[in-house]
Amino acid sequence: MPDTIATALDDLSAEFELLGDWEERYRYVIDLGRELAPLSDAERSEANKVRGCASQVWLVTEPQADGTIRFRGDSDAHIVRGLIAVLLRLFSGRAASDIAAYDIKAAFDRLGLAEALSTQRSNGLASMAARIDRDARALAA
Protein backbone atom coordinates (compact mmCIF):
# COMPACT_ATOMS: atom_id res chain seq x y z
CA MET A 1 0.00 0.00 0.00
CA PRO A 2 1.37 3.45 -0.85
CA ASP A 3 2.57 5.44 2.16
CA THR A 4 0.13 8.32 1.87
CA ILE A 5 -3.28 9.22 0.51
CA ALA A 6 -1.55 11.54 -1.98
CA THR A 7 0.67 8.69 -3.25
CA ALA A 8 -2.34 6.39 -3.61
CA LEU A 9 -4.15 9.16 -5.51
CA ASP A 10 -1.11 9.65 -7.77
CA ASP A 11 -1.09 5.92 -8.56
CA LEU A 12 -4.82 5.79 -9.24
CA SER A 13 -4.69 8.93 -11.36
CA ALA A 14 -1.86 7.45 -13.45
CA GLU A 15 -3.88 4.26 -13.96
CA PHE A 16 -6.91 6.29 -15.07
CA GLU A 17 -4.72 8.31 -17.48
CA LEU A 18 -3.49 5.10 -19.14
CA LEU A 19 -7.07 4.01 -19.78
CA GLY A 20 -8.03 7.03 -21.82
CA ASP A 21 -11.80 7.26 -22.20
CA TRP A 22 -14.43 6.93 -19.52
CA GLU A 23 -15.89 3.73 -20.90
CA GLU A 24 -12.57 2.00 -20.21
CA ARG A 25 -12.31 3.70 -16.82
CA TYR A 26 -15.80 2.51 -15.87
CA ARG A 27 -14.81 -1.06 -16.73
CA TYR A 28 -11.67 -0.66 -14.64
CA VAL A 29 -13.63 0.73 -11.67
CA ILE A 30 -16.09 -2.19 -11.95
CA ASP A 31 -13.12 -4.62 -12.02
CA LEU A 32 -11.73 -2.99 -8.85
CA GLY A 33 -15.11 -3.57 -7.20
CA ARG A 34 -14.99 -7.27 -8.05
CA GLU A 35 -11.88 -7.55 -5.84
CA LEU A 36 -13.70 -6.37 -2.70
CA ALA A 37 -14.10 -8.98 0.00
CA PRO A 38 -17.81 -9.58 0.64
CA LEU A 39 -19.37 -8.40 3.87
CA SER A 40 -21.16 -10.84 6.15
CA ASP A 41 -24.94 -10.69 6.48
CA ALA A 42 -24.46 -9.25 9.98
CA GLU A 43 -22.31 -6.43 8.55
CA ARG A 44 -25.08 -5.52 6.09
CA SER A 45 -26.83 -3.79 8.98
CA GLU A 46 -28.70 -0.51 9.29
CA ALA A 47 -25.79 0.87 11.33
CA ASN A 48 -23.39 0.26 8.42
CA LYS A 49 -25.76 1.43 5.70
CA VAL A 50 -24.75 4.64 3.92
CA ARG A 51 -27.64 7.07 3.51
CA GLY A 52 -27.97 9.17 0.37
CA CYS A 53 -27.08 6.41 -2.09
CA ALA A 54 -29.56 5.22 -4.73
CA SER A 55 -28.23 1.67 -4.43
CA GLN A 56 -27.68 -0.32 -1.26
CA VAL A 57 -24.30 0.59 0.25
CA TRP A 58 -22.70 -0.63 3.46
CA LEU A 59 -19.48 0.70 4.93
CA VAL A 60 -17.74 -0.90 7.91
CA THR A 61 -15.30 1.25 9.90
CA GLU A 62 -12.72 -0.66 11.95
CA PRO A 63 -10.33 1.40 14.11
CA GLN A 64 -6.96 -0.36 14.42
CA ALA A 65 -4.64 -0.44 17.43
CA ASP A 66 -1.99 1.60 15.57
CA GLY A 67 -4.36 4.57 15.08
CA THR A 68 -5.26 3.74 11.49
CA ILE A 69 -8.73 2.94 10.24
CA ARG A 70 -9.60 -0.04 8.11
CA PHE A 71 -12.66 0.42 5.94
CA ARG A 72 -14.58 -2.35 4.22
CA GLY A 73 -17.63 -1.96 2.05
CA ASP A 74 -20.07 -3.48 -0.37
CA SER A 75 -22.97 -2.53 -2.64
CA ASP A 76 -25.60 -4.22 -4.74
CA ALA A 77 -24.50 -2.18 -7.80
CA HIS A 78 -21.32 -3.05 -9.73
CA ILE A 79 -20.19 0.52 -10.42
CA VAL A 80 -20.81 1.50 -6.79
CA ARG A 81 -18.74 -1.48 -5.59
CA GLY A 82 -15.98 -0.08 -7.79
CA LEU A 83 -16.34 3.39 -6.31
CA ILE A 84 -16.10 1.84 -2.84
CA ALA A 85 -12.90 0.10 -3.97
CA VAL A 86 -11.49 3.46 -5.09
CA LEU A 87 -12.34 5.02 -1.71
CA LEU A 88 -10.82 2.09 0.18
CA ARG A 89 -7.65 2.29 -1.87
CA LEU A 90 -7.28 5.93 -0.95
CA PHE A 91 -8.36 5.86 2.70
CA SER A 92 -8.37 2.38 4.25
CA GLY A 93 -5.34 1.72 6.43
CA ARG A 94 -4.59 5.43 6.92
CA ALA A 95 -4.38 7.42 10.13
CA ALA A 96 -7.69 8.97 11.18
CA SER A 97 -6.04 12.39 11.37
CA ASP A 98 -4.67 12.07 7.81
CA ILE A 99 -8.11 11.19 6.45
CA ALA A 100 -9.79 13.98 8.41
CA ALA A 101 -7.27 16.52 7.09
CA TYR A 102 -7.59 15.41 3.45
CA ASP A 103 -9.81 17.16 0.89
CA ILE A 104 -11.73 14.14 -0.39
CA LYS A 105 -13.60 16.22 -2.98
CA ALA A 106 -10.26 17.33 -4.47
CA ALA A 107 -9.35 13.65 -4.93
CA PHE A 108 -12.59 13.06 -6.85
CA ASP A 109 -11.94 16.14 -8.97
CA ARG A 110 -8.43 14.96 -9.80
CA LEU A 111 -9.76 11.56 -10.90
CA GLY A 112 -12.52 13.25 -12.90
CA LEU A 113 -15.19 11.26 -11.09
CA ALA A 114 -17.55 14.17 -10.47
CA GLU A 115 -18.11 14.94 -14.14
CA ALA A 116 -18.05 11.29 -15.26
CA LEU A 117 -20.81 10.06 -12.95
CA SER A 118 -24.53 10.70 -13.07
CA THR A 119 -25.85 13.15 -10.49
CA GLN A 120 -27.32 10.26 -8.52
CA ARG A 121 -23.98 8.36 -8.47
CA SER A 122 -22.06 11.57 -7.62
CA ASN A 123 -24.39 12.16 -4.69
CA GLY A 124 -23.89 8.57 -3.54
CA LEU A 125 -20.10 8.91 -3.82
CA ALA A 126 -20.29 12.15 -1.81
CA SER A 127 -22.37 10.34 0.85
CA MET A 128 -19.79 7.54 1.10
CA ALA A 129 -16.96 10.08 1.34
CA ALA A 130 -18.83 12.06 3.99
CA ARG A 131 -19.25 8.88 6.04
CA ILE A 132 -15.50 8.10 5.81
CA ASP A 133 -14.68 11.71 6.73
CA ARG A 134 -17.14 11.73 9.66
CA ASP A 135 -15.83 8.46 11.07
CA ALA A 136 -12.22 9.61 10.67
CA ARG A 137 -12.92 12.94 12.39
CA ALA A 138 -14.67 11.18 15.28
CA LEU A 139 -11.71 8.83 15.75
CA ALA A 140 -9.10 11.59 15.33
CA ALA A 141 -10.72 13.76 18.02
C-alpha positions, 0 to 999 in steps of 0.5 A, spaced: 500 500 500 502 506 498 505 510 504 500 516 503 493 518 501 496 523 496 501 517 493 495 512 492 491 518 488 497 519 484 497 511 482 490 511 481 490 517 477 496 514 473 492 508 472 486 512 469 490 516 465 493 510 461 485 508 460 483 514 456 476 514 455 471 513 460 468 507 458 474 503 459 475 507 466 468 505 468 470 497 466 476 498 470 472 501 476 467 495 476 473 490 475 476 494 482 469 492 485 470 485 483 476 484 488 472 487 494 471 482 500 464 480 501 461 483 507 457 478 512 450 478 512 451 481 519 455 487 517 449 488 512 446 492 517 442 498 518 448 501 522 453 500 516 448 502 511 450 509 507 444 514 507 444 518 500 445 512 495 440 510 490 443 503 491 444 499 497 451 501 500 454 498 506 461 501 509 464 498 515 469 502 519 474 498 523 479 502 528 486 499 528 490 499 534 496 503 531 491 509 530 489 507 522 482 505 520 480 499 516 474 500 511 470 495 508 464 496 504 459 493 499 454 494 494 448 491 490 451 495 484 457 493 480 459 501 479 458 502 486 462 497 488 468 499 484 467 506 487 467 503 494 474 500 492 477 506 489 475 510 496 478 504 500 484 504 496 485 511 498 483 511 505 483 504 508 489 503 512 490 510 513 491 514 520 484 517 522 487 524 522 490 524 515 483 522 512 480 527 516 485 533 514 484 530 506 480 534 501 476 528 499 472 532 494 479 534 491 481 527 490 474 526 486 476 532 482 483 529 480 480 523 478 474 526 474 469 522 477 464 528 479 463 529 471 463 522 469 458 520 474 450 521 473 448 526 479 445 520 482 452 516 483 455 523 484 451 524 490 452 517 492 459 517 492 459 524 496 455 520 501 460 515 502 466 520 502 462 524 507 461 517 512 468 516 511 470 523 513 465 523 519 468 516 522 475 519 521 474 525 524 470 522 530 476 517 531 481 523 530 478 527 536 
